[in-house]
């Protein structure tokens, strides 16, 4: 009589907000951390489907509905809030007067983490007057950083324009007794990812010295061609037949340009073949067989917005390894 081995259940102790299709989960695997320790919260149904197909723990829900009391044993927090209102590819409304409204709430949370004011009232102070409701979503990560009773560490990720917000949050954390906080910029291509992706990160730990990890000296950059199995000399056209100033061709003998959801229009110059979602995922550090789900547009949106797993691995090893 054969015996079927059951995989032991693991109680998640890492909470991932805006978890997407699995950049942090895949990073955990690369860092030797069991991804079952991560519970991801994600609103986009296609990204939830992708993550679940990859075997990751994903809850389809809104981070604004979360109650910190429901997570008494969470030790780690990860947050990669939506970036369109801060990104150079968007309208950048989050960098105007909206930022001051968000900063006021961050300061409030840091100054009175135990105040009896309701979260709805505090969050409403920002959401009621900002131009885009996505801008204050980063506040949820700050709120949870002060409210989760067992939290030991957390990581924030955003576009480069938000580095100064991370500095403001770091100041609040120091004031609240967090011993170790670091802010810095990392580019995925310096960690062997075959595309450029420069992002601002904040890592914090209550008791353990932590620093933004740096790539290993001498780490070779991976060309897009090598990652995709293409020959030398191939070029990718990014904007069909349009020829705006600055050009729309790049050589795949180097790391690819930073992907956006518009990468679905990228074509190989030699034969006009369109980039596939699998290839887009490879360019952001995922294995070729990763199960991207949803429409073509949704698949490319996921592959473009995700945290590069190799960068996630370095950060997770620093705070949780």
JOFENRA-V424609 format. One line per field, one symbol per residue. psi: psi as a letter, one per 20 degrees, with the letter a starting at -180 (. if undefined). burial: # if it has 16 or more other C-alpha atoms within 10 Angstrom, else .. A space follows every 50 residues. Layout:
psi: ???
burial: ???
This chain:
psi: pqpopppqqpopjppoqlhbikghghhgghjjpoiiipoppphphghggg ghhijqopporphijqohiimijphqpppmqqihihqhiaikhijchhhh gghghgggghhmhjqjqqhhgghhhghijqhpihgjhhhhggghhihphj phrrpqprqhijhhhhhghghhgghjjphopqprpqphhijjpkqpnpqp qpqqqhippqqpqqqppjppqpqhgghikqrqiqqppilcjqmrpirkqq pjirqrrpqrhiiiipqphhjjpqprhghggghjjqqhjpmprargghgh gghhiqpphhggggghhghi.
burial: ...........####################.#.################ ##.#.######.#.......#..##############....####..##. ###.##..##..#........##.###..#...###############.. #############.###.##.##....#.##################### ######.#.####.#.....#####.##.....######........### #########.#.#######....#############...#####...### ####################.
